[in-house]
Amino acid sequence: MSPENSPLISRRWLLGRAGAGAGMLGLATLLQDENLLAAPTTDPLAFKAPHFPARAKRVIWIFVNGGPSHVDTWDYKPALEKHDGQELEGFDKNTGFFANAVGGIMKSPFEFRPRGQCGKMVSDIFPHLGEHVDKMAFIHSGHTESNNHSPALFAMNCGLPRMGLPCAGSWVAYGLGSDSRDLPAFVVMSDPLGRGLPKGHAANWSSGFLPGVYQGTWLKPKGVPIENLHRAKQQPESAQRGQLDLLANLNKQHLASRPHETDLAARIESYELAWRMQSAAPEALDIERESAATKALYGLDQDRCKHFAAQCLTARRLAERGVRFIQIYSGGMENQRSWDGHKDIQGNHSRFAGETDQPVAALLEDLELRGLLEDTLVVWCGEFGRLPLAQKSAKPGRDHNPHCFTAWMAGGGIKGGVSYGESDEIGHKAAVDKVHINDLHATILHQLGLDHEKLTYKYAGRRFRLTDVAGEVIHPIIA
């Protein structure tokens, strides 16, 4: 009787048929660990090869929530002082959000001075980040469509100013899979000081119509960072593993008759990821394991910035453990609880720059010291800029400006110490080499080895992509 027809099979036959022998089994395991073996298609987080050789493996996005004023941070405009107090002729009072509070041109309340070998003019609210301008590529001609926080946030995160679409982090996780089997591919951290979530809340890190496994994992700012991270004390590990195995078998049987149900495959993987995270996540999130020198570098010993320092240090720990996309929001809901300086732009930006300056500078330095900056793309950007005019109040502020914003990138194959694009004389509108949000996204994807025109997903009868029907890679800032 042949082995195929016999209820009993020999060990020789089993080893011969099982992946060409025991040696191939071992080789397959090694290749899988190095992400060199194609994973089963049922795992939506399996490693996927990029479209072309990547310069970056991961992204850390410092989301400057509320709309930072480019003319008070990185985009030096001496003409503001020259024309201080003058009316801007022809200005559309509906550009911002408060048409009845429009004042004259207002000079920056901050001093600018040249920093680094490149001589970049930097506001004095960034004493630490100013030391790293030779690592950064500045984009001074960004623009967007909306002057309102929620749609502008959706545009910056998802490519279009409306909810329901996948965000950049989800697209990256979908395009490349996960670089870690034990941690999420996409992690989000929000304001920990009780100032709330950004407008639009979790829609900013939603997977939209992509399978749910690609959505961002939000770390709660207080208490246990991830719900149900720890197994119930009364439940033995073996019992929990048995439950998951039974559930997986039932789900896989169900999936076998519905191979195109991606949501079901994502759900199966989410259960397994949650199991693995119970061991890996507590260690990855434990910044107390870091040295006293590292903690001091980030500013964990300073009250004004220790909360953001903890998040930046956590981001570095997650990055070196294979998390693909990490987004940290500076500031909460709106107005004085974020970079939304409608009133007292000097006090508002001094506060939030003070919270973030040292931690972000430390992140750049720490990544570089560990050899991680060369393949980690760091992005600093908000949802829009602010007007070069005063918004009338007891202490003048600045209103929203969708026509111009500044962003910078560092690491991940980006050219350092350069500036691209220009705003007009007073920073009102992008004027030279305009950069749309779609261009920003195309560039981020390009550094990760992804062609933004090829990274698509079919939904509701058409193929969608992060950059919609636009987007050009900003090649002059790439090293």
Secondary structure as GFF3:
##gff-version 3
##sequence-region A 1 479
A	DSSP	alpha_helix	11	17	.	.	.	ID=ss1
A	DSSP	alpha_helix	22	33	.	.	.	ID=ss2
A	DSSP	beta_strand	58	64	.	.	.	ID=ss3
A	DSSP	three_ten_helix	70	72	.	.	.	ID=ss4
A	DSSP	alpha_helix	79	82	.	.	.	ID=ss5
A	DSSP	three_ten_helix	99	101	.	.	.	ID=ss6
A	DSSP	beta_strand	102	105	.	.	.	ID=ss7
A	DSSP	beta_strand	112	115	.	.	.	ID=ss8
A	DSSP	beta_strand	120	123	.	.	.	ID=ss9
A	DSSP	three_ten_helix	129	135	.	.	.	ID=ss10
A	DSSP	beta_strand	136	143	.	.	.	ID=ss11
A	DSSP	alpha_helix	149	158	.	.	.	ID=ss12
A	DSSP	alpha_helix	168	176	.	.	.	ID=ss13
A	DSSP	beta_strand	186	189	.	.	.	ID=ss14
A	DSSP	three_ten_helix	201	205	.	.	.	ID=ss15
A	DSSP	three_ten_helix	212	214	.	.	.	ID=ss16
A	DSSP	beta_strand	217	219	.	.	.	ID=ss17
A	DSSP	alpha_helix	237	256	.	.	.	ID=ss18
A	DSSP	alpha_helix	262	284	.	.	.	ID=ss19
A	DSSP	three_ten_helix	287	289	.	.	.	ID=ss20
A	DSSP	alpha_helix	292	298	.	.	.	ID=ss21
A	DSSP	alpha_helix	306	320	.	.	.	ID=ss22
A	DSSP	beta_strand	325	330	.	.	.	ID=ss23
A	DSSP	three_ten_helix	335	337	.	.	.	ID=ss24
A	DSSP	alpha_helix	345	369	.	.	.	ID=ss25
A	DSSP	three_ten_helix	373	375	.	.	.	ID=ss26
A	DSSP	beta_strand	376	381	.	.	.	ID=ss27
A	DSSP	beta_strand	385	386	.	.	.	ID=ss28
A	DSSP	beta_strand	389	391	.	.	.	ID=ss29
A	DSSP	beta_strand	400	401	.	.	.	ID=ss30
A	DSSP	beta_strand	405	410	.	.	.	ID=ss31
A	DSSP	beta_strand	418	420	.	.	.	ID=ss32
A	DSSP	beta_strand	422	423	.	.	.	ID=ss33
A	DSSP	beta_strand	430	432	.	.	.	ID=ss34
A	DSSP	beta_strand	435	436	.	.	.	ID=ss35
A	DSSP	alpha_helix	437	447	.	.	.	ID=ss36
A	DSSP	beta_strand	457	459	.	.	.	ID=ss37
A	DSSP	beta_strand	462	464	.	.	.	ID=ss38
A	DSSP	three_ten_helix	475	477	.	.	.	ID=ss39
###
